[in-house]
Amino acid sequence: MGAEEKSLKIYDTRKTFFARLGSTVSKILTPTKVGFNNLLVNIKRNSAVKGYKNMENCKEEKKENYEKKFEDYYSLYLEAIDALLVETIYKKVIVDSASEFEKDALSKYYNIIHLKENDEIEYKYKKQQYLLNLDYNSVKESGKEKQIVEYTKLYLYEMEQLYKGLLKHYSIKLPEQKLPADKENVYNKIFDTLEEYVLNIVPLKDIKDEELIKQCSLFETYEVGKLDQVDIIDKRLILLSISRKLFVHSLPLIVAERCYIKLLKDTRNLIVDTKIARKRENAFQLLIRLIDDYNAKLLSVKIYWNNNEEKANYNIFANKLKDLEKVKEEKGLHEYDIKKQILFIREDMKILNKYNDKYYRIIKYYKSRLVKLGDMRQIKSFTTGKYQVVKGFKREIINETAC
């Protein structure tokens, strides 16, 4: 960014809080007669907008000079917003004239200090996002169309850099985390950042990619109503698909792969943990979509493999998947879907079997599923009276509950 970070006093990543504060900020500041449209912030904002326009339109040989000037304007602009916000709300809290919302806003504002102690890079990005979002909402509420259009260009430029910076930062942090809880926290931050971007930034961009538009529209369907665990994982799958279009470099392939593997693990656990048949079926169908997307969006374009054997095994699998297209043409979509499920299950079992008995519950479920799909046979044991799967000389009981 190039901007020096000073006097940060607030932190909150949840879009609900951003939306509330953004839409209510004028109500907070207007009674004090020092709203966001006061002379100082207007001057600093106008300077930043002018600096951005000059940077965009200058000749290449003068680019570096104009970039430096813009960074200076941008830094002073953020400092003006920050100082005004702190002074306005803080004074109202001190004299006990602040509303409950204002008190809550200030409380969340000061939480950023703790983030600075633990992660100064994340602190820097989040501060800038927060302050830009506040003033963007203020500009929109002014109703001045020309000002809104000009400022939105600067806003999108900076927000793009901030979101990419955050994702790069989380990508670096992910391998460093050793405790499961710490890794879970980083994964959540990655998905939360992707969601904020899709909700807050994508609607302001002029997107031409039809597939991306379709994915974003599908994501919007999960913004209404209460979501269960399957919906949450499915929503994150859509976010990962979108990220392969928008954040190829900020969210490297190796990190995106770890995110896919994380969703696969969560879905497998959901299958074996739920005791409701309908939810288990929904989770299984999600798993099939996940494996399909994982192969189409990531493994098919993967260049670097851990070893030659892993690459060779994937090529065999990819050829089998390609051959299934003939089944679709000759026997129809229903038969194709059955064959694809069998292929995906067997491939996943091959991977999980390497971990000995760690995944025995999901493997047991997979075998029972293969029986239903007609890929395994059941025979009745004369000694136990239970049905067993016969595969070569090995007999395995499969009619026990998966969870």
Residue pairs with C-beta under 8 A, 6 or more apart in sequence:
1 71
1 74
1 124
1 128
1 158
1 161
1 162
1 165
2 67
2 68
2 71
2 74
2 75
3 71
3 74
3 75
3 78
3 128
4 75
5 123
5 124
5 127
5 128
6 79
6 82
7 79
7 82
7 83
7 86
8 82
8 112
8 113
8 116
8 123
8 127
9 82
9 85
9 86
9 109
9 110
9 112
9 113
10 85
10 105
10 106
10 108
10 109
10 110
10 111
10 112
10 127
10 130
11 108
11 109
11 111
11 112
11 113
11 114
11 115
11 123
11 126
11 127
11 130
12 18
12 108
12 109
12 111
12 130
13 126
13 189
13 192
13 193
13 196
15 195
15 196
15 199
15 200
17 108
18 130
18 133
18 200
20 101
21 105
21 134
22 133
22 134
22 136
22 137
23 137
24 101
25 36
25 134
25 137
25 138
26 35
26 36
26 138
26 141
28 88
28 89
28 99
28 101
28 102
28 105
29 35
29 36
29 84
29 88
32 88
32 91
32 92
34 84
34 87
34 88
35 138
36 81
36 84
36 134
36 135
36 138
37 138
37 142
38 84
40 80
40 84
41 77
41 80
41 81
41 84
41 135
44 73
44 76
44 77
44 79
44 80
44 81
45 77
45 135
45 139
45 151
47 73
47 76
47 77
48 70
48 73
48 74
48 76
48 77
48 154
49 150
49 151
49 154
50 73
51 66
51 69
51 70
51 72
51 73
51 74
52 70
52 74
52 153
52 154
52 157
53 150
54 66
54 69
54 70
55 63
55 66
55 67
55 69
55 70
56 153
58 65
58 66
74 158
78 127
78 128
78 131
78 132
81 131
81 134
81 135
82 127
82 131
85 109
85 131
85 134
86 109
89 98
89 102
89 105
89 106
89 109
90 106
92 98
92 102
93 102
93 103
93 106
98 106
112 123
112 126
112 127
112 130
115 122
115 123
115 126
116 123
121 169
122 166
122 169
125 162
125 165
125 166
125 169
126 166
128 158
128 162
129 159
129 162
129 163
132 155
132 158
132 159
132 162
133 200
136 151
136 152
136 155
139 147
139 148
139 151
140 148
142 148
152 204
155 204
156 201
156 204
156 205
159 200
159 201
160 201
163 193
163 196
163 197
163 201
163 247
163 250
164 247
164 249
164 250
165 250
166 189
166 193
167 190
167 193
167 194
167 247
167 250
167 251
168 250
168 251
170 186
170 189
170 190
170 193
171 190
171 250
171 251
171 252
171 255
173 186
174 183
174 186
174 187
174 190
174 255
174 258
177 183
177 185
177 186
187 259
187 262
190 251
190 255
190 259
191 236
191 239
191 259
194 239
194 240
194 242
194 243
194 247
195 235
195 239
197 246
198 216
198 219
198 239
198 242
199 223
202 216
207 213
207 216
209 245
211 245
212 242
212 245
212 246
215 238
215 241
215 242
215 245
216 242
218 238
219 235
219 238
219 239
219 242
222 231
222 234
222 235
222 238
227 235
228 279
229 270
229 283
230 270
230 279
230 282
230 283
230 286
233 263
233 266
233 267
233 270
233 286
233 290
234 286
234 289
236 259
236 263
237 263
237 286
237 289
237 290
237 293
240 256
240 259
240 260
240 263
240 293
240 297
241 293
241 297
243 251
243 256
244 256
244 297
244 298
251 259
253 298
253 301
253 302
253 303
256 298
257 298
257 302
260 290
260 293
260 294
260 298
263 290
264 287
264 290
264 291
264 294
267 283
267 286
267 287
267 290
268 287
268 359
268 362
270 279
270 283
271 280
271 283
271 284
271 287
271 362
271 365
271 402
272 361
272 362
272 365
272 402
272 403
273 403
274 280
274 283
274 403
275 403
280 402
280 403
284 369
287 344
288 340
288 341
288 344
291 344
291 347
291 348
292 340
292 344
295 317
295 318
295 321
299 314
299 318
300 318
302 314
305 311
305 314
313 350
317 343
317 347
320 343
321 340
321 343
324 336
324 339
324 340
324 343
325 336
327 335
327 336
327 339
328 335
328 336
338 373
338 374
341 369
341 373
342 370
342 373
342 375
345 366
345 369
345 370
345 373
346 370
346 375
348 366
349 363
349 366
352 358
352 359
352 362
352 363
353 363
361 402
361 403
362 402
364 398
364 400
364 402
365 402
367 376
367 389
367 396
367 398
368 398
368 399
368 402
370 376
370 389
371 377
371 378
371 389
371 398
376 389
376 391
376 398
377 389
377 390
378 387
378 388
378 389
378 398
378 399
379 387
379 388
379 390
380 386
380 387
380 388
381 387
381 388
381 395
381 397
384 397
386 397
386 399
387 397
387 398
387 399
388 395
388 396
388 397
388 398
389 395
389 396
389 397
389 398
